[in-house]
Amino acid sequence: MAKVATAGEGGMTAGRRGGAMLIVALMAGYSVVYMDKSMISTAIIPISSRFHLDAGQTGLIMSAFFLGYSLMQIPGGWLADRFGAKRVLMVSVLVIAAFAFLFGAMSGLVLFMVMRFFAGMGHGGYPPSCTKAVAENFPRERRTFVQSLILSTSGIGGILAYTLGAQLVTANWRIAYDVLGALYLLAFMLIAIFVPSHKGEAARAAKAKSEARAGDEAAARADAPKVGFKDVITNRNVLVLFLAMLLLNLVLYGNMSWLPSYITKTFSLTINQASLLLAINAVFSTAATIFSGSLLSKLFLGREKAAVAGSCLIVAALIVAFVMSRNLVLSLVLLIIISIVCTLAFTGIFTWPHKIMDAEIIGSSIGVVNTGGTLGGFIAPMLIGQLIKASGGSFTNAFLFLAGAGVACALVVLLVKTDARKKA
């Protein structure tokens, strides 16, 4: 069990060794989560061929996952605040593992959609409870760095998806999902061993009640939660970040979901060749996530608005250049730069609540904000698929739409109140 020591404001800080293993456990789970998100975009190519699915139908399979993800985000955050991060993390990973195994055994559009929907439900509990674990175990000044370090697993998951995952998909996509389920079980064991248990809101409320009975009313008031969930969902910054995350994830998941199909078609590549290029891109994304944490903690500290809005505008311009390019090397370079800049924007939005929210409701706040992201993930694959279908197989209009979403995200971010106090 990880060793923890009290750390003052907003929570605890893990001992050096325990803290490192806690981060490793959370990163392991997140790596498989991101591998799952990326691998479906490769697996959908043989699946659509085997079951004669068009772009609109394959988009529905990918979007079904994010519908379940979206529906579970807020409940997942509330459960993490109520019962502690570890329990929610463990249940989430077990649920996803079960539906990964089941997905590999299914045949037919409806069954694929149902399995991905429930897999998304499991996924919905992981991000807010992971954030809650960070808030429970690290002091406020370290959380942005730790959170960005954990988010670097988006790149690690991409590397796994486009190397190991792509090789397995090429051999047999059903076996690929059996292996994915096994990796989730490995992540479950790491979480069970290395993530500390915390009593959560239920224990705090019980303690407050006990102290009140003993006549210590002052201690009870100090220990009781000060901010309700209603305050979270009506907070201006939470709502703005919710919309910003939705728009940014239209770009991220619209891009990620259709890149293998776009690259294989545009440049006449095999799945393995396209996956190699995307794995190279994922390496840069991993480094960018770690580096973006340092930038946001130092260079852009207090200037997150400029960093995020500027990044979104740059991404929009690069997407236009990317879809107009017919040179493979130039397209890869543009894709890498898009991923790097997108990572800065995403990390900025995702870690912002740590600077303006209290630790007691950080799970709920992240749950609301990330619901915007998962709604973007739900809308993007389906909408992009329909745009591709309506354009007779052309990706141009679809990618121009993504560029427009990037511009809209930049404008929304300008509405964040940077002088906000730590309120829900």
Backbone torsions as a table, in degrees:
resi	resn	phi	psi	omega
1	MET	NA	140.0	-177.7
2	ALA	-68.1	139.0	177.5
3	LYS	-82.7	135.5	179.6
4	VAL	-128.5	154.4	177.6
5	ALA	-139.2	146.0	-177.7
6	THR	-61.6	142.7	-175.0
7	ALA	-133.0	18.8	175.5
8	GLY	85.5	-135.9	-169.9
9	GLU	-57.4	128.1	168.2
10	GLY	75.6	9.3	174.9
11	GLY	146.1	-143.7	-172.4
12	MET	-129.0	166.4	174.0
13	THR	-128.0	133.4	-178.5
14	ALA	-71.4	145.5	171.5
15	GLY	-58.2	162.8	-171.1
16	ARG	-56.3	-51.7	-178.6
17	ARG	-70.9	-45.1	179.7
18	GLY	-62.6	-38.5	179.0
19	GLY	-65.1	-39.6	179.1
20	ALA	-64.4	-43.4	-179.5
21	MET	-70.4	-32.4	175.0
22	LEU	-62.0	-45.9	178.6
23	ILE	-62.9	-42.3	178.3
24	VAL	-59.7	-43.4	-179.1
25	ALA	-64.2	-45.0	179.3
26	LEU	-65.7	-39.2	178.8
27	MET	-66.7	-36.3	178.8
28	ALA	-61.8	-47.2	178.4
29	GLY	-62.1	-44.6	-179.4
30	TYR	-65.9	-35.0	179.6
31	SER	-61.3	-42.8	179.7
32	VAL	-70.7	-36.8	176.4
33	VAL	-58.0	-47.6	-179.4
34	TYR	-72.1	-31.6	173.8
35	MET	-60.7	-43.2	178.6
36	ASP	-60.1	-46.9	-179.1
37	LYS	-61.8	-38.0	-177.1
38	SER	-82.2	-35.9	-173.2
39	MET	-65.9	-30.1	-179.0
40	ILE	-63.0	-31.2	-179.3
41	SER	-68.9	-25.1	174.5
42	THR	-86.9	-43.3	-178.8
43	ALA	-63.1	-28.6	-176.4
44	ILE	-66.4	-20.9	-180.0
45	ILE	-67.0	-55.0	175.7
46	PRO	-68.6	-31.0	178.4
47	ILE	-63.9	-46.9	-179.6
48	SER	-64.4	-35.3	178.3
49	SER	-69.4	-44.0	-177.4
50	ARG	-66.5	-38.5	-174.5
51	PHE	-107.9	11.7	173.8
52	HIS	56.0	54.4	-179.7
53	LEU	-100.8	140.1	177.0
54	ASP	-89.6	179.6	-175.8
55	ALA	-61.0	-38.1	179.4
56	GLY	-64.6	-39.8	-179.0
57	GLN	-72.2	-41.3	177.6
58	THR	-65.8	-33.5	175.0
59	GLY	-62.2	-36.1	178.1
60	LEU	-64.8	-39.1	178.5
61	ILE	-62.4	-45.9	-179.0
62	MET	-68.7	-34.5	-179.5
63	SER	-75.2	-29.6	-180.0
64	ALA	-57.8	-38.1	177.5
65	PHE	-57.5	-46.7	-175.1
66	PHE	-76.1	-20.7	172.9
67	LEU	-65.7	-48.8	176.5
68	GLY	-62.5	-39.7	177.8
69	TYR	-58.5	-46.3	-177.8
70	SER	-64.2	-43.8	-177.4
71	LEU	-64.9	-26.2	-175.4
72	MET	-97.3	-9.6	-176.0
73	GLN	-59.1	-54.2	-177.1
74	ILE	-67.9	-47.4	175.0
75	PRO	-58.6	-36.9	178.8
76	GLY	-62.6	-42.0	177.3
77	GLY	-64.9	-41.8	179.2
78	TRP	-63.9	-43.5	179.3
79	LEU	-62.7	-38.7	178.3
80	ALA	-65.0	-40.9	176.7
81	ASP	-66.5	-35.2	-174.1
82	ARG	-80.4	-43.5	-172.3
83	PHE	-115.0	-1.8	-178.0
84	GLY	94.5	155.3	-172.1
85	ALA	-69.1	-40.4	-170.2
86	LYS	-59.6	-45.1	-178.1
87	ARG	-61.3	-43.4	-178.1
88	VAL	-68.9	-39.9	177.4
89	LEU	-58.4	-45.7	-176.4
90	MET	-67.2	-44.5	179.2
91	VAL	-64.2	-43.0	-179.2
92	SER	-58.2	-48.4	-176.6
93	VAL	-65.4	-38.3	178.2
94	LEU	-64.8	-41.8	179.2
95	VAL	-62.7	-45.9	-179.0
96	ILE	-63.6	-41.1	179.4
97	ALA	-58.4	-44.9	-178.9
98	ALA	-59.6	-44.0	-176.5
99	PHE	-81.3	-16.8	170.6
100	ALA	-68.8	-46.1	176.6
101	PHE	-59.7	-44.1	-177.6
102	LEU	-66.6	-37.6	-179.8
103	PHE	-59.2	-40.3	-179.7
104	GLY	-67.3	-13.2	-179.2
105	ALA	-102.7	-2.9	-173.6
106	MET	-87.9	161.5	173.5
107	SER	-145.3	129.0	177.8
108	GLY	111.2	146.7	-175.0
109	LEU	-55.9	-50.8	-175.3
110	VAL	-63.0	-44.7	-179.9
111	LEU	-65.1	-39.7	175.9
112	PHE	-59.6	-44.3	-179.2
113	MET	-64.0	-41.9	-179.4
114	VAL	-64.4	-44.6	-179.6
115	MET	-63.8	-41.6	179.4
116	ARG	-69.6	-33.2	177.1
117	PHE	-61.0	-49.0	-178.4
118	PHE	-72.4	-29.8	171.9
119	ALA	-62.1	-40.5	176.7
120	GLY	-62.6	-36.6	176.2
121	MET	-59.4	-42.8	177.6
122	GLY	-64.8	-42.5	179.2
123	HIS	-59.9	-33.4	-174.1
124	GLY	-59.5	-25.4	-179.9
125	GLY	-84.6	-13.3	-172.4
126	TYR	-76.0	-52.8	-176.7
127	PRO	-58.9	-48.4	-179.4
128	PRO	-66.4	-36.2	179.7
129	SER	-73.4	-30.5	174.6
130	CYS	-65.5	-44.5	176.9
131	THR	-62.7	-39.5	177.4
132	LYS	-61.9	-40.4	178.4
133	ALA	-61.6	-38.5	176.8
134	VAL	-63.9	-45.3	-179.3
135	ALA	-65.9	-33.5	-179.2
136	GLU	-73.4	-24.0	-168.4
137	ASN	-120.2	-5.9	-178.4
138	PHE	-133.6	146.0	177.7
139	PRO	-68.1	157.6	-174.2
140	ARG	-54.0	-38.3	-175.5
141	GLU	-70.7	-16.8	180.0
142	ARG	-100.1	-10.7	-169.5
143	ARG	-67.6	-38.5	-179.3
144	THR	-62.3	-42.6	179.3
145	PHE	-66.1	-46.4	-179.3
146	VAL	-62.9	-43.3	-179.5
147	GLN	-63.1	-42.9	179.8
148	SER	-67.3	-33.6	176.7
149	LEU	-63.6	-43.4	178.4
150	ILE	-65.7	-38.5	179.8
151	LEU	-68.3	-15.6	176.6
152	SER	-63.2	-15.1	178.0
153	THR	-66.6	-14.0	174.6
154	SER	-60.2	-39.2	176.5
155	GLY	-73.4	-40.6	178.5
156	ILE	-61.7	-43.6	177.4
157	GLY	-62.1	-38.1	176.9
158	GLY	-63.9	-41.8	178.1
159	ILE	-61.2	-45.5	178.2
160	LEU	-61.7	-42.0	-177.9
161	ALA	-65.4	-40.6	-173.6
162	TYR	-92.3	-0.3	173.3
163	THR	-114.5	-79.8	178.8
164	LEU	-58.2	-49.6	-177.8
165	GLY	-60.7	-45.3	-178.5
166	ALA	-64.6	-39.3	178.0
167	GLN	-63.4	-42.9	179.3
168	LEU	-67.4	-41.0	179.1
169	VAL	-62.4	-42.2	179.0
170	THR	-61.6	-39.9	179.8
171	ALA	-72.8	-50.2	-178.7
172	ASN	-169.9	110.2	-175.0
173	TRP	-64.3	-26.7	178.7
174	ARG	-68.3	-42.9	176.8
175	ILE	-63.0	-35.0	179.1
176	ALA	-57.0	-39.6	-179.5
177	TYR	-78.3	-24.4	171.1
178	ASP	-66.5	-42.8	177.7
179	VAL	-64.4	-41.0	178.4
180	LEU	-59.6	-44.3	177.8
181	GLY	-60.9	-39.1	178.3
182	ALA	-64.9	-37.6	177.9
183	LEU	-65.7	-36.0	175.3
184	TYR	-62.3	-39.3	179.0
185	LEU	-65.6	-35.8	175.3
186	LEU	-63.8	-43.4	177.8
187	ALA	-62.3	-38.9	177.4
188	PHE	-57.1	-45.1	-179.1
189	MET	-64.5	-39.8	178.4
190	LEU	-64.6	-41.2	178.0
191	ILE	-64.6	-43.2	-179.6
192	ALA	-60.7	-36.1	-176.4
193	ILE	-83.4	-43.5	-166.4
194	PHE	-107.5	-12.6	177.7
195	VAL	-89.7	121.3	-178.6
196	PRO	-66.0	151.3	174.5
197	SER	-88.3	136.2	174.9
198	HIS	-126.3	150.1	-172.6
199	LYS	-74.3	-24.8	176.0
200	GLY	73.3	-169.1	-175.9
201	GLU	-62.7	-35.1	-177.6
202	ALA	-61.7	-44.2	-179.9
203	ALA	-68.6	-38.2	178.6
204	ARG	-63.3	-40.6	179.5
205	ALA	-66.0	-40.3	179.5
206	ALA	-64.8	-39.3	179.1
207	LYS	-65.3	-42.5	179.1
208	ALA	-61.0	-41.4	-180.0
209	LYS	-64.6	-41.3	179.7
210	SER	-63.4	-41.9	179.7
211	GLU	-67.7	-34.9	178.6
212	ALA	-65.0	-41.2	178.4
213	ARG	-62.5	-33.6	-179.9
214	ALA	-80.2	-3.4	178.5
215	GLY	93.8	3.1	-179.8
216	ASP	-91.4	70.1	-174.5
217	GLU	-67.1	-33.0	-179.3
218	ALA	-64.5	-43.7	178.8
219	ALA	-65.9	-37.0	179.2
220	ALA	-62.6	-42.8	179.5
221	ARG	-65.5	-37.0	-179.1
222	ALA	-69.6	-33.1	-175.7
223	ASP	-85.9	-22.8	-177.1
224	ALA	-73.0	148.6	176.4
225	PRO	-58.3	135.4	-175.0
226	LYS	-98.3	-15.6	-175.5
227	VAL	-128.0	130.3	-179.7
228	GLY	-91.0	167.4	-178.6
229	PHE	-64.9	-31.1	177.5
230	LYS	-59.8	-37.9	178.6
231	ASP	-66.5	-33.1	179.9
232	VAL	-65.1	-50.4	-173.1
233	ILE	-78.8	-7.0	175.6
234	THR	-108.1	1.8	178.9
235	ASN	-71.5	132.4	-176.7
236	ARG	-56.6	-49.0	-176.5
237	ASN	-66.7	-36.2	177.0
238	VAL	-62.3	-43.4	-179.2
239	LEU	-67.7	-39.4	178.5
240	VAL	-64.9	-44.9	179.4
241	LEU	-67.3	-31.3	174.1
242	PHE	-58.9	-49.2	-178.9
243	LEU	-68.5	-40.0	179.1
244	ALA	-62.7	-42.8	179.2
245	MET	-65.8	-36.2	177.2
246	LEU	-60.8	-49.3	-177.9
247	LEU	-65.8	-42.5	-179.7
248	LEU	-64.8	-38.2	-179.5
249	ASN	-76.1	-18.7	167.1
250	LEU	-59.1	-42.2	179.3
251	VAL	-68.9	-50.1	-174.7
252	LEU	-63.5	-51.2	-174.7
253	TYR	-82.8	-27.3	172.0
254	GLY	-63.4	-41.1	178.1
255	ASN	-68.4	-51.4	-174.9
256	MET	-64.7	-41.0	-175.0
257	SER	-65.6	-32.1	-172.8
258	TRP	-111.6	-0.9	-178.9
259	LEU	-60.2	-47.4	179.3
260	PRO	-58.5	-42.0	179.0
261	SER	-65.5	-42.2	-179.3
262	TYR	-63.8	-46.3	-176.3
263	ILE	-68.5	-44.2	180.0
264	THR	-62.8	-37.4	-178.7
265	LYS	-76.9	-47.3	-174.2
266	THR	-67.3	-40.3	-174.5
267	PHE	-110.8	10.2	176.6
268	SER	54.0	51.2	-179.5
269	LEU	-105.9	158.6	172.1
270	THR	-79.5	169.4	177.7
271	ILE	-59.9	-43.6	-179.2
272	ASN	-65.2	-39.0	178.9
273	GLN	-66.1	-45.4	178.7
274	ALA	-64.1	-39.6	-179.2
275	SER	-65.5	-34.4	177.0
276	LEU	-62.4	-44.4	177.8
277	LEU	-62.9	-41.4	180.0
278	LEU	-70.5	-29.4	175.0
279	ALA	-67.2	-39.6	175.5
280	ILE	-60.6	-43.2	177.2
281	ASN	-61.2	-40.1	-179.4
282	ALA	-66.0	-33.0	176.3
283	VAL	-60.0	-46.7	178.4
284	PHE	-65.4	-35.5	178.5
285	SER	-63.9	-39.5	179.0
286	THR	-61.9	-49.3	179.1
287	ALA	-62.5	-38.4	-178.5
288	ALA	-64.8	-36.8	-179.7
289	THR	-64.8	-44.8	178.6
290	ILE	-64.0	-44.6	-178.5
291	PHE	-66.1	-36.3	-178.5
292	SER	-65.5	-32.0	176.5
293	GLY	-61.8	-42.1	178.1
294	SER	-67.0	-40.9	178.8
295	LEU	-61.1	-45.1	-177.6
296	LEU	-71.6	-27.7	180.0
297	SER	-82.1	-21.3	-174.8
298	LYS	-123.5	-74.7	-173.6
299	LEU	-61.2	-42.3	-176.8
300	PHE	-104.4	17.3	177.3
301	LEU	-61.7	120.3	-176.8
302	GLY	84.7	-5.2	179.4
303	ARG	-125.6	34.9	-178.9
304	GLU	-61.3	-34.1	-178.2
305	LYS	-60.7	-47.1	-179.8
306	ALA	-65.4	-40.2	-178.8
307	ALA	-63.6	-46.8	-176.3
308	VAL	-72.0	-48.0	-178.7
309	ALA	-62.8	-44.2	178.9
310	GLY	-62.9	-40.0	178.8
311	SER	-62.4	-41.6	-179.1
312	CYS	-63.7	-39.7	179.0
313	LEU	-67.2	-41.1	177.9
314	ILE	-62.6	-43.5	179.5
315	VAL	-60.0	-43.2	-179.6
316	ALA	-58.5	-44.7	179.9
317	ALA	-65.7	-39.9	-179.0
318	LEU	-68.5	-34.3	178.6
319	ILE	-64.3	-40.5	177.3
320	VAL	-60.7	-44.9	178.8
321	ALA	-64.2	-38.4	-178.5
322	PHE	-62.2	-47.4	-176.0
323	VAL	-73.7	-20.7	178.2
324	MET	-85.0	-17.4	-177.0
325	SER	-76.6	142.0	173.1
326	ARG	-122.8	14.7	176.9
327	ASN	-103.1	122.8	-173.8
328	LEU	-61.7	-44.4	-178.7
329	VAL	-64.8	-46.5	178.7
330	LEU	-61.4	-42.0	179.9
331	SER	-62.2	-40.7	178.7
332	LEU	-64.7	-42.4	178.4
333	VAL	-62.0	-45.0	178.3
334	LEU	-62.1	-41.5	179.7
335	LEU	-62.1	-41.7	178.8
336	ILE	-62.8	-44.4	-179.7
337	ILE	-65.9	-39.9	176.9
338	ILE	-58.2	-45.7	-178.6
339	SER	-63.8	-42.3	-179.3
340	ILE	-63.4	-47.5	-177.4
341	VAL	-70.6	-38.2	176.3
342	CYS	-60.3	-38.4	-179.7
343	THR	-62.0	-41.3	177.6
344	LEU	-61.7	-44.5	179.9
345	ALA	-63.9	-45.8	-178.3
346	PHE	-64.1	-46.7	180.0
347	THR	-62.6	-38.4	178.0
348	GLY	-60.6	-46.0	-179.7
349	ILE	-69.3	-43.6	-174.5
350	PHE	-67.5	-34.8	-177.3
351	THR	-91.6	-10.8	-179.2
352	TRP	-55.1	-43.9	-179.7
353	PRO	-56.3	-28.4	178.3
354	HIS	-61.2	-24.6	-176.2
355	LYS	-93.6	-14.2	-175.2
356	ILE	-129.6	2.2	-179.1
357	MET	-120.9	150.9	175.2
358	ASP	-76.6	148.1	-177.8
359	ALA	-59.9	-31.1	-176.8
360	GLU	-63.6	-26.1	-178.3
361	ILE	-123.4	18.8	-177.7
362	ILE	-64.9	-35.0	178.5
363	GLY	-61.8	-44.4	179.4
364	SER	-66.4	-40.3	-179.7
365	SER	-63.8	-48.0	177.9
366	ILE	-63.5	-36.2	178.1
367	GLY	-59.4	-43.0	179.4
368	VAL	-67.9	-48.2	-178.7
369	VAL	-61.0	-45.9	-176.9
370	ASN	-72.1	-19.6	173.1
371	THR	-62.4	-37.1	174.4
372	GLY	-59.4	-41.8	179.1
373	GLY	-64.1	-43.4	-178.4
374	THR	-72.1	-29.9	173.3
375	LEU	-64.9	-38.7	174.6
376	GLY	-61.7	-40.4	177.1
377	GLY	-65.9	-32.2	177.7
378	PHE	-71.8	-43.6	-176.0
379	ILE	-72.9	-42.3	-169.4
380	ALA	-59.2	-55.8	-176.7
381	PRO	-60.2	-41.1	-179.0
382	MET	-66.5	-46.6	-178.2
383	LEU	-67.8	-43.6	178.9
384	ILE	-62.4	-40.6	177.5
385	GLY	-59.6	-40.9	179.8
386	GLN	-70.1	-36.7	177.8
387	LEU	-65.9	-40.2	177.8
388	ILE	-64.6	-44.7	179.7
389	LYS	-62.1	-44.7	-179.6
390	ALA	-66.0	-25.9	-179.6
391	SER	-93.0	13.1	178.2
392	GLY	68.7	29.4	179.5
393	GLY	97.6	-4.7	178.5
394	SER	-79.5	140.9	-179.7
395	PHE	-95.6	-5.0	-171.4
396	THR	-60.1	-54.0	-178.6
397	ASN	-61.8	-36.1	179.5
398	ALA	-62.7	-45.1	-179.0
399	PHE	-73.0	-30.5	174.2
400	LEU	-65.6	-35.8	174.6
401	PHE	-61.3	-42.2	178.6
402	LEU	-62.3	-37.9	177.0
403	ALA	-62.9	-41.2	177.2
404	GLY	-62.6	-37.2	177.6
405	ALA	-64.7	-34.9	177.2
406	GLY	-64.3	-42.1	177.1
407	VAL	-63.4	-43.5	-180.0
408	ALA	-62.3	-38.6	178.4
409	CYS	-62.5	-41.7	178.9
410	ALA	-59.5	-41.5	-179.2
411	LEU	-68.5	-39.2	-179.4
412	VAL	-66.0	-40.5	-178.6
413	VAL	-59.2	-29.1	179.1
414	LEU	-63.3	-15.4	-179.0
415	LEU	-84.7	-8.2	178.8
416	VAL	-64.9	134.9	176.6
417	LYS	-88.4	103.2	-174.6
418	THR	-74.6	-13.0	178.7
419	ASP	-96.0	12.6	-177.6
420	ALA	-65.2	141.1	174.1
421	ARG	-79.9	173.2	-179.8
422	LYS	-75.0	83.7	176.3
423	LYS	-121.7	153.3	173.1
424	ALA	-77.8	NA	NA
